[in-house]
Amino acid sequence: MGSELSTKGDVYSYGILLLEIFTGKRPTDDMFKEGLSIHNFVEAALPEQAIEITDPILLQERARKGTLTEFTLNDKHLQHLNSIFEIGLTCSAESPTERMDMSDVVSKLCSIRVKLLHPTRVHRERQALYIAQSTG
């Protein structure tokens, strides 16, 4: 954004990258002109239009499994998708003071991954670790 280099600048870049990955659009896309940016595009779409702005390639696996037929705002996957977009938006906020710390970003993304991919196994592993720490 034209200022000196900082970790907050890296957070901004990461946020834009996250939005780019999940929308499938580049920040330099022809649609982003006259004041419209990838950040504004995502911000205007959330939360109701998260599916419409998500890269169709990311949705293919879910569609192939036959579970994409009925996305609702109560759907866990849709909630997590919105959370990922929100992380991207917070990271790419115009003001550096409004941006998230990367440790918080990692924590939130890991939490989403755990809830989506391995909720039962991870829960059991955490319980076992807790028991081992408290008895050892």
KEFIDREN-351247 format. One line per 2 residues: their letters; for each residue y, x, z of N, C-alpha, C, O, CB. Coordinates in nm, 2 decimals, always signed. Each point is the difference from the previous one (the first is absolute). Glycine has a CB too. Layout:
% KEFIDREN-351247
a	Y,X,Z,Y,X,Z,Y,X,Z,Y,X,Z,Y,X,Z ~ ...
This chain:
% KEFIDREN-351247
mg	-0.12,+0.08,+0.00,+0.12,-0.08,+0.00,+0.13,+0.09,+0.00,+0.11,-0.05,+0.02,-0.24,-0.13,+0.10 ~ +0.11,+0.31,-0.15,+0.12,+0.08,-0.01,+0.04,+0.08,+0.13,+0.10,+0.07,-0.01,-0.03,-0.22,-0.17
se	-0.14,+0.13,+0.29,+0.03,+0.07,+0.12,-0.09,+0.12,+0.02,-0.08,+0.03,-0.09,+0.16,-0.25,+0.19 ~ -0.05,+0.29,+0.01,-0.09,+0.11,+0.03,-0.14,-0.04,+0.03,-0.03,-0.11,+0.03,+0.23,+0.23,+0.06
ls	-0.29,-0.02,-0.11,-0.14,-0.03,+0.02,-0.03,-0.02,+0.15,+0.06,+0.06,+0.09,-0.12,+0.08,-0.29 ~ -0.03,-0.24,+0.23,-0.04,-0.02,+0.14,-0.13,-0.08,+0.00,-0.05,-0.04,-0.11,+0.29,+0.03,+0.18
tk	-0.30,+0.00,+0.05,-0.12,-0.07,+0.01,+0.02,-0.15,-0.04,-0.09,-0.07,-0.05,+0.00,+0.23,+0.23 ~ +0.21,-0.21,-0.15,+0.03,-0.14,-0.03,+0.00,-0.02,-0.15,-0.03,-0.11,-0.05,+0.17,+0.09,+0.26
gd	-0.10,+0.13,-0.29,-0.01,-0.01,-0.14,-0.14,-0.01,-0.05,-0.03,-0.06,-0.10,+0.25,+0.19,+0.09 ~ -0.31,-0.05,+0.08,-0.14,+0.00,-0.04,-0.06,-0.14,+0.03,-0.08,-0.05,-0.07,+0.06,+0.29,+0.12
vy	+0.07,-0.30,+0.06,-0.05,-0.14,+0.04,+0.04,-0.10,-0.11,-0.08,-0.08,-0.04,+0.09,+0.14,+0.29 ~ +0.12,-0.04,-0.30,+0.05,-0.09,-0.11,-0.09,+0.02,-0.12,-0.05,-0.10,-0.06,+0.28,+0.12,+0.15
sy	-0.26,+0.10,-0.13,-0.09,+0.02,-0.12,-0.14,-0.05,+0.02,-0.05,-0.06,-0.09,+0.18,+0.26,+0.05 ~ -0.18,-0.19,+0.16,-0.13,-0.06,+0.03,+0.00,-0.15,-0.01,-0.09,-0.06,-0.06,+0.04,+0.25,+0.21
gi	+0.16,-0.25,-0.10,+0.01,-0.15,-0.01,+0.01,-0.05,-0.15,-0.07,-0.09,-0.03,+0.19,+0.09,+0.25 ~ -0.05,+0.08,-0.30,+0.01,-0.04,-0.14,-0.14,+0.02,-0.07,-0.04,-0.08,-0.08,+0.29,+0.15,+0.08
ll	-0.32,+0.04,+0.04,-0.13,+0.02,-0.05,-0.10,-0.11,+0.03,-0.08,-0.04,-0.08,+0.13,+0.29,+0.09 ~ -0.04,-0.29,+0.12,-0.09,-0.11,+0.04,+0.03,-0.13,-0.08,-0.09,-0.07,-0.04,+0.09,+0.17,+0.27
le	+0.13,-0.13,-0.25,+0.04,-0.12,-0.08,-0.05,+0.02,-0.14,-0.05,-0.10,-0.07,+0.25,+0.06,+0.21 ~ -0.19,+0.16,-0.19,-0.05,+0.03,-0.14,-0.15,-0.02,-0.01,-0.04,-0.06,-0.10,+0.23,+0.22,+0.07
if	-0.26,-0.11,+0.12,-0.15,-0.01,+0.00,-0.04,-0.15,+0.00,-0.09,-0.04,-0.07,+0.07,+0.27,+0.18 ~ +0.08,-0.31,-0.02,-0.05,-0.13,+0.02,+0.06,-0.10,-0.10,-0.06,-0.11,-0.01,+0.04,+0.16,+0.25
tg	+0.13,-0.02,-0.30,+0.05,-0.09,-0.11,-0.05,+0.04,-0.14,+0.00,-0.08,-0.09,+0.20,+0.04,+0.23 ~ -0.24,+0.17,-0.15,-0.03,+0.05,-0.13,+0.12,+0.03,-0.09,-0.02,+0.01,-0.12,-0.20,-0.13,+0.14
kr	+0.34,+0.11,+0.04,+0.12,+0.02,-0.08,+0.07,+0.13,+0.04,-0.01,+0.04,+0.12,+0.04,-0.29,-0.14 ~ +0.03,+0.32,-0.07,+0.07,+0.12,+0.03,+0.14,-0.03,+0.03,+0.06,-0.10,-0.05,-0.20,+0.23,-0.10
pt	+0.21,-0.06,+0.24,+0.14,-0.03,+0.04,+0.09,+0.02,-0.12,+0.11,-0.05,+0.00,-0.16,+0.13,+0.23 ~ +0.00,-0.02,-0.34,+0.08,+0.02,-0.12,-0.03,-0.10,-0.11,+0.05,+0.01,-0.11,-0.04,+0.23,+0.16
dd	-0.09,-0.34,-0.01,-0.04,-0.11,-0.10,+0.13,-0.06,-0.06,+0.10,-0.01,+0.07,-0.32,-0.03,+0.06 ~ +0.21,+0.00,-0.25,+0.11,-0.07,-0.07,+0.05,-0.12,+0.07,+0.12,-0.04,-0.01,-0.21,+0.13,-0.20
mf	+0.01,-0.16,+0.29,+0.04,-0.12,+0.07,+0.10,+0.03,+0.11,+0.07,-0.09,+0.05,-0.29,-0.01,-0.11 ~ +0.22,+0.23,+0.11,+0.08,+0.03,+0.11,+0.13,+0.06,-0.05,+0.02,+0.12,-0.01,-0.22,-0.07,+0.15
ke	+0.29,-0.14,-0.17,+0.14,+0.04,-0.04,+0.10,-0.10,+0.05,-0.04,-0.11,+0.05,-0.05,+0.23,-0.26 ~ +0.21,-0.09,+0.19,+0.11,-0.09,+0.04,-0.02,-0.04,+0.15,+0.01,-0.12,+0.04,+0.01,+0.03,-0.27
gl	-0.04,+0.19,+0.32,-0.01,-0.03,+0.14,-0.13,-0.03,+0.05,-0.02,+0.00,+0.13,+0.25,-0.07,-0.14 ~ -0.33,+0.04,-0.07,-0.14,-0.03,+0.04,-0.07,+0.13,+0.02,+0.00,+0.08,-0.09,+0.00,-0.31,-0.02
si	-0.07,+0.24,+0.22,-0.08,+0.12,+0.03,-0.14,-0.05,+0.04,-0.02,-0.11,+0.02,+0.22,+0.25,+0.05 ~ -0.29,-0.04,-0.07,-0.14,-0.04,+0.05,+0.01,-0.05,+0.14,-0.08,-0.09,+0.04,-0.03,+0.26,-0.19
hn	+0.20,-0.12,+0.23,+0.01,-0.04,+0.14,+0.05,-0.15,+0.00,-0.06,-0.08,+0.07,+0.12,+0.32,+0.01 ~ +0.05,-0.27,-0.15,+0.05,-0.13,-0.01,-0.10,-0.10,-0.06,-0.01,-0.12,+0.05,+0.24,+0.21,-0.07
fv	-0.31,-0.05,-0.08,-0.10,-0.08,-0.06,-0.10,-0.05,+0.10,-0.04,-0.12,+0.01,+0.08,+0.25,-0.23 ~ -0.09,-0.03,+0.30,-0.10,-0.04,+0.10,+0.06,-0.08,+0.11,-0.06,-0.10,+0.04,-0.07,+0.31,-0.09
ea	+0.24,-0.17,+0.10,+0.07,-0.07,+0.11,+0.02,-0.15,-0.04,-0.02,-0.09,+0.08,+0.13,+0.30,-0.01 ~ -0.07,-0.24,-0.19,+0.03,-0.13,-0.05,-0.13,-0.09,-0.01,+0.00,-0.12,+0.02,+0.20,+0.21,-0.14
al	-0.31,-0.02,+0.10,-0.13,-0.07,-0.02,-0.07,-0.03,+0.13,-0.08,-0.10,+0.00,+0.06,+0.21,-0.22 ~ +0.04,-0.04,+0.32,-0.07,-0.02,+0.13,+0.05,-0.12,+0.08,+0.12,-0.03,+0.00,-0.17,+0.27,+0.00
pe	-0.04,-0.30,+0.07,-0.14,+0.01,+0.01,-0.07,-0.09,-0.10,-0.12,+0.02,-0.03,+0.14,+0.05,+0.27 ~ +0.04,-0.17,-0.30,-0.06,-0.10,-0.07,-0.06,+0.05,-0.13,-0.10,-0.06,-0.05,+0.26,-0.10,+0.14
qa	-0.11,+0.26,-0.16,-0.04,+0.04,-0.13,-0.07,+0.14,+0.00,+0.00,+0.07,-0.10,+0.18,-0.21,+0.00 ~ -0.24,+0.18,+0.21,-0.06,+0.13,+0.01,-0.11,+0.02,-0.11,-0.01,+0.10,-0.06,+0.05,-0.10,+0.31
ie	-0.12,-0.11,-0.27,-0.11,+0.01,-0.10,+0.06,+0.02,-0.14,-0.05,+0.08,-0.08,-0.10,-0.22,+0.22 ~ +0.26,+0.07,-0.17,+0.06,+0.01,-0.13,+0.05,+0.14,-0.03,+0.01,+0.04,-0.12,+0.05,-0.28,+0.13
it	-0.01,+0.31,+0.09,+0.06,+0.14,-0.03,-0.11,+0.11,+0.02,+0.04,+0.11,-0.03,+0.18,-0.20,+0.10 ~ -0.33,+0.06,-0.02,-0.11,+0.10,+0.02,-0.06,+0.04,-0.13,-0.03,-0.09,-0.09,-0.01,+0.00,+0.32
dp	+0.02,+0.22,-0.25,-0.07,+0.05,-0.12,-0.13,-0.07,-0.02,-0.09,+0.00,+0.09,+0.20,+0.22,-0.05 ~ -0.13,-0.28,-0.15,-0.13,-0.08,-0.03,-0.12,+0.09,+0.02,-0.11,-0.05,+0.03,+0.23,-0.10,-0.19
il	-0.11,+0.28,+0.13,-0.12,+0.09,+0.02,-0.05,+0.00,+0.14,-0.12,+0.01,+0.03,+0.21,+0.13,-0.22 ~ +0.01,-0.15,+0.29,-0.04,+0.00,+0.14,-0.07,-0.13,+0.04,-0.08,+0.00,+0.09,+0.27,+0.15,-0.05
lq	-0.16,-0.25,-0.12,-0.07,-0.13,+0.04,-0.13,-0.02,-0.07,-0.07,-0.10,+0.03,+0.30,+0.01,+0.00 ~ -0.26,+0.17,-0.13,-0.12,-0.02,-0.08,-0.13,+0.00,+0.09,-0.09,-0.08,-0.03,+0.20,+0.19,-0.16
er	-0.12,-0.02,+0.28,-0.12,+0.00,+0.09,-0.02,-0.13,+0.07,-0.11,-0.05,+0.01,+0.13,+0.30,+0.02 ~ +0.08,-0.30,+0.03,-0.01,-0.12,+0.07,-0.03,-0.12,-0.10,-0.08,-0.09,+0.04,+0.25,+0.18,+0.13
ar	-0.11,-0.09,-0.28,-0.03,-0.10,-0.10,-0.14,+0.01,-0.05,-0.07,-0.11,-0.02,+0.31,+0.11,-0.05 ~ -0.29,+0.12,+0.05,-0.14,+0.02,-0.04,-0.10,-0.06,+0.10,-0.11,-0.05,-0.04,+0.18,+0.25,-0.09
kg	-0.04,-0.19,+0.26,-0.08,-0.05,+0.10,+0.01,-0.15,+0.02,-0.07,-0.06,+0.08,+0.09,+0.28,+0.04 ~ +0.07,-0.28,-0.20,+0.02,-0.14,+0.00,+0.08,-0.05,+0.12,-0.01,-0.12,+0.04,-0.20,+0.10,-0.16
tl	+0.29,+0.10,+0.19,+0.07,-0.04,+0.12,+0.15,-0.01,-0.03,+0.08,-0.03,+0.10,-0.26,+0.14,+0.04 ~ +0.22,-0.10,-0.26,+0.15,+0.00,-0.03,+0.04,-0.14,-0.04,+0.12,-0.03,-0.02,-0.13,+0.26,-0.06
te	-0.08,-0.33,+0.08,+0.03,-0.13,-0.05,+0.11,-0.07,+0.09,+0.08,-0.07,-0.05,-0.31,+0.06,-0.04 ~ +0.22,+0.03,+0.22,+0.09,-0.07,+0.08,+0.07,+0.09,+0.11,-0.05,+0.02,+0.11,-0.09,-0.23,-0.14
ft	+0.25,+0.27,-0.01,+0.08,+0.08,+0.09,+0.10,-0.09,+0.07,+0.07,-0.08,-0.06,-0.09,+0.29,-0.09 ~ +0.02,-0.21,+0.28,+0.10,-0.07,+0.08,+0.07,+0.09,+0.09,-0.04,+0.12,+0.02,-0.10,-0.33,-0.03
ln	+0.25,+0.17,+0.06,+0.08,+0.08,+0.09,-0.08,+0.03,+0.13,+0.04,+0.09,+0.07,+0.17,-0.19,-0.16 ~ -0.31,+0.03,+0.12,-0.09,+0.03,+0.12,-0.11,+0.10,-0.04,-0.07,+0.04,+0.10,+0.12,-0.27,-0.01
dk	-0.06,+0.26,-0.21,-0.11,+0.09,-0.04,+0.03,+0.14,+0.05,+0.11,+0.05,-0.01,-0.15,-0.18,-0.20 ~ -0.06,+0.19,+0.28,+0.02,+0.13,+0.06,+0.04,+0.11,-0.10,+0.09,+0.08,+0.02,-0.26,-0.14,+0.15
hl	+0.11,+0.05,-0.29,+0.03,+0.10,-0.10,+0.14,-0.01,-0.05,+0.07,+0.10,-0.02,-0.30,-0.10,-0.05 ~ +0.28,-0.12,+0.06,+0.14,-0.03,-0.05,+0.09,+0.05,+0.11,+0.11,+0.06,-0.03,-0.18,-0.25,-0.11
qh	+0.04,+0.16,+0.27,+0.08,+0.05,+0.11,+0.01,+0.15,+0.00,+0.11,+0.06,+0.02,-0.17,-0.26,+0.11 ~ -0.05,+0.27,-0.15,+0.00,+0.14,+0.00,+0.08,+0.06,-0.12,+0.07,+0.10,+0.01,-0.29,-0.10,+0.11
ln	+0.21,-0.07,-0.24,+0.07,+0.04,-0.12,+0.15,-0.01,+0.03,+0.08,+0.09,-0.03,-0.27,-0.17,-0.12 ~ +0.23,-0.03,+0.21,+0.14,-0.02,+0.04,+0.05,+0.11,+0.10,+0.11,+0.06,-0.01,-0.13,-0.30,-0.03
si	-0.07,+0.28,+0.13,+0.03,+0.11,+0.10,+0.02,+0.13,-0.08,+0.09,+0.08,+0.04,-0.22,-0.20,+0.14 ~ +0.05,+0.15,-0.27,+0.01,+0.12,-0.08,+0.14,+0.00,-0.07,+0.07,+0.10,-0.01,-0.32,-0.08,-0.02
fe	+0.28,-0.13,-0.04,+0.13,-0.01,-0.07,+0.11,+0.02,+0.10,+0.10,+0.07,-0.03,-0.20,-0.22,-0.14 ~ +0.09,+0.09,+0.29,+0.11,+0.01,+0.10,+0.01,+0.15,+0.04,+0.12,+0.05,+0.02,-0.17,-0.28,+0.06
ig	-0.06,+0.30,-0.06,+0.01,+0.14,+0.03,+0.08,+0.08,-0.11,+0.09,+0.08,+0.03,-0.31,-0.10,+0.10 ~ +0.18,-0.01,-0.25,+0.07,+0.06,-0.12,+0.15,-0.03,+0.00,+0.08,+0.09,-0.02,-0.29,-0.10,-0.11
lt	+0.24,-0.11,+0.16,+0.15,-0.04,+0.01,+0.07,+0.07,+0.11,+0.11,+0.04,-0.02,-0.17,-0.26,-0.08 ~ +0.00,+0.22,+0.22,+0.06,+0.07,+0.11,+0.02,+0.15,-0.02,+0.11,+0.05,+0.03,-0.21,-0.22,+0.12
cs	+0.00,+0.23,-0.21,+0.01,+0.14,-0.03,+0.11,+0.03,-0.11,+0.07,+0.10,+0.01,-0.31,-0.08,+0.05 ~ +0.26,-0.12,-0.15,+0.10,+0.03,-0.11,+0.13,-0.07,+0.03,+0.08,-0.03,-0.09,-0.27,+0.05,-0.07
ae	+0.22,-0.05,+0.29,+0.13,-0.06,+0.03,+0.11,+0.09,-0.04,-0.02,+0.12,+0.00,-0.08,-0.25,+0.19 ~ +0.21,+0.07,-0.23,+0.11,+0.09,-0.05,+0.06,+0.09,+0.11,+0.03,+0.12,-0.02,+0.03,-0.30,-0.14
sp	-0.05,+0.13,+0.28,+0.05,+0.08,+0.12,-0.12,+0.08,+0.06,-0.10,-0.06,+0.04,+0.28,-0.11,+0.00 ~ -0.16,+0.30,-0.03,-0.11,+0.08,+0.06,-0.03,-0.04,+0.14,-0.12,+0.02,+0.05,+0.19,+0.17,-0.19
te	+0.02,-0.24,+0.22,-0.02,-0.04,+0.14,-0.09,-0.13,+0.01,-0.06,-0.02,+0.10,+0.28,+0.12,-0.04 ~ -0.23,-0.17,-0.17,-0.09,-0.12,+0.00,-0.14,+0.03,-0.04,-0.09,-0.09,+0.00,+0.29,-0.05,-0.06
rm	-0.22,+0.26,+0.01,-0.14,+0.04,-0.05,-0.09,+0.03,+0.12,+0.04,+0.04,+0.10,+0.06,+0.05,-0.31 ~ -0.23,-0.12,+0.18,-0.11,+0.02,+0.10,-0.03,+0.15,+0.01,+0.02,+0.07,-0.09,-0.11,-0.30,+0.04
dm	+0.04,+0.27,+0.17,-0.05,+0.14,+0.01,-0.14,+0.00,-0.07,-0.07,-0.10,+0.01,+0.20,+0.14,+0.21 ~ -0.16,+0.07,-0.27,-0.13,+0.01,-0.07,-0.12,-0.02,+0.09,-0.11,-0.05,-0.04,+0.22,+0.21,-0.12
sd	-0.09,-0.12,+0.29,-0.11,-0.02,+0.09,-0.03,-0.15,+0.02,-0.11,-0.05,+0.01,+0.17,+0.26,+0.11 ~ +0.05,-0.29,-0.12,-0.02,-0.15,+0.01,-0.06,-0.05,-0.13,-0.08,-0.10,+0.00,+0.28,+0.08,+0.15
vv	-0.16,+0.07,-0.27,-0.06,-0.04,-0.13,-0.15,+0.03,+0.00,-0.08,-0.09,-0.03,+0.30,+0.14,-0.08 ~ -0.26,+0.06,+0.15,-0.14,+0.04,+0.01,-0.08,-0.09,+0.09,-0.10,-0.05,-0.03,+0.16,+0.29,-0.02
sk	+0.00,-0.27,+0.17,-0.06,-0.09,+0.09,-0.02,-0.14,-0.05,-0.11,-0.05,+0.01,+0.21,+0.19,+0.17 ~ +0.00,-0.19,-0.24,-0.01,-0.14,-0.06,-0.10,-0.01,-0.12,-0.07,-0.09,-0.01,+0.31,+0.06,+0.09
lc	-0.23,+0.13,-0.16,-0.09,+0.00,-0.12,-0.15,+0.02,+0.05,-0.09,-0.06,-0.06,+0.27,+0.15,-0.09 ~ -0.20,-0.01,+0.25,-0.14,+0.02,+0.05,-0.05,-0.13,+0.07,-0.11,-0.04,-0.02,+0.16,+0.29,+0.05
si	+0.04,-0.32,+0.03,-0.03,-0.12,+0.07,-0.04,-0.11,-0.11,-0.10,-0.07,+0.02,+0.25,+0.12,+0.17 ~ -0.08,-0.05,-0.30,-0.03,-0.09,-0.11,-0.14,+0.03,-0.06,-0.08,-0.09,-0.02,+0.33,+0.06,-0.03
rv	-0.27,+0.16,+0.03,-0.13,+0.04,-0.06,-0.11,-0.03,+0.10,-0.11,-0.05,-0.05,+0.22,+0.24,-0.07 ~ -0.10,-0.17,+0.24,-0.10,-0.03,+0.10,-0.03,-0.15,+0.00,-0.12,-0.04,-0.01,+0.19,+0.23,+0.15
kl	+0.03,-0.27,-0.14,-0.02,-0.15,+0.00,-0.07,-0.05,-0.13,-0.08,-0.10,+0.01,+0.28,+0.08,+0.14 ~ -0.16,+0.08,-0.26,-0.06,-0.04,-0.13,-0.14,+0.05,-0.03,-0.08,-0.07,-0.05,+0.31,+0.05,-0.03
lh	-0.25,+0.15,+0.11,-0.12,+0.06,-0.04,-0.12,+0.01,+0.10,-0.11,-0.03,-0.04,+0.26,+0.16,-0.11 ~ -0.12,-0.10,+0.27,-0.10,+0.02,+0.10,+0.03,-0.06,+0.13,-0.01,+0.08,+0.10,-0.05,+0.13,-0.22
pt	+0.09,-0.33,+0.13,+0.05,-0.05,+0.13,-0.11,+0.01,+0.11,+0.03,+0.03,+0.12,+0.12,-0.18,-0.24 ~ -0.28,+0.12,+0.09,-0.10,+0.00,+0.10,-0.05,+0.14,+0.03,-0.01,+0.03,+0.12,-0.06,-0.25,-0.21
rv	+0.05,+0.30,-0.01,-0.05,+0.14,+0.03,+0.10,+0.08,+0.08,-0.03,+0.06,+0.10,-0.10,-0.07,-0.31 ~ +0.26,+0.00,+0.17,+0.10,+0.07,+0.07,+0.02,-0.04,+0.14,+0.02,+0.08,+0.09,+0.10,-0.05,-0.31
hr	-0.13,-0.16,+0.24,+0.01,-0.06,+0.13,-0.11,+0.06,+0.09,+0.02,+0.04,+0.12,+0.09,-0.25,-0.21 ~ -0.23,+0.21,+0.04,-0.12,+0.05,+0.08,+0.02,+0.15,+0.02,-0.03,+0.05,+0.11,-0.12,-0.22,-0.21
er	+0.20,+0.25,+0.01,+0.03,+0.14,+0.02,+0.10,+0.02,+0.10,-0.01,+0.10,+0.08,-0.05,-0.05,-0.32 ~ +0.17,-0.12,+0.24,+0.10,+0.01,+0.10,-0.05,-0.03,+0.14,+0.03,+0.07,+0.10,+0.14,-0.13,-0.27
qa	-0.25,-0.05,+0.18,-0.06,-0.03,+0.13,-0.09,+0.11,+0.05,+0.01,+0.04,+0.12,+0.00,-0.28,-0.19 ~ -0.09,+0.30,-0.02,-0.09,+0.11,+0.04,+0.08,+0.12,+0.04,-0.03,+0.07,+0.10,-0.14,-0.15,-0.26
ly	+0.28,+0.11,+0.09,+0.09,+0.11,+0.04,+0.06,-0.02,+0.14,+0.01,+0.09,+0.08,+0.04,-0.05,-0.33 ~ +0.00,-0.16,+0.27,+0.06,-0.04,+0.12,-0.10,+0.01,+0.12,+0.04,+0.06,+0.10,+0.12,-0.22,-0.22
ia	-0.28,+0.12,+0.10,-0.10,+0.00,+0.10,-0.03,+0.15,+0.03,-0.02,+0.04,+0.12,-0.08,-0.26,-0.19 ~ +0.08,+0.30,-0.04,-0.03,+0.14,+0.02,+0.11,+0.07,+0.08,-0.02,+0.09,+0.08,-0.11,-0.09,-0.29
qs	+0.26,-0.03,+0.18,+0.11,+0.07,+0.07,+0.01,-0.05,+0.14,+0.03,+0.09,+0.09,+0.09,-0.08,-0.30 ~ -0.15,-0.13,+0.24,+0.02,-0.05,+0.14,-0.12,+0.04,+0.09,+0.02,+0.01,+0.12,+0.11,-0.20,-0.21
tg	-0.24,+0.22,+0.03,-0.12,+0.05,+0.08,-0.01,+0.15,+0.00,-0.07,+0.05,+0.09,-0.05,-0.27,-0.14 ~ +0.18,+0.28,-0.04,-0.01,+0.15,-0.01,+0.10,+0.07,+0.06,+0.00,+0.13,+0.00,-0.11,-0.16,-0.20
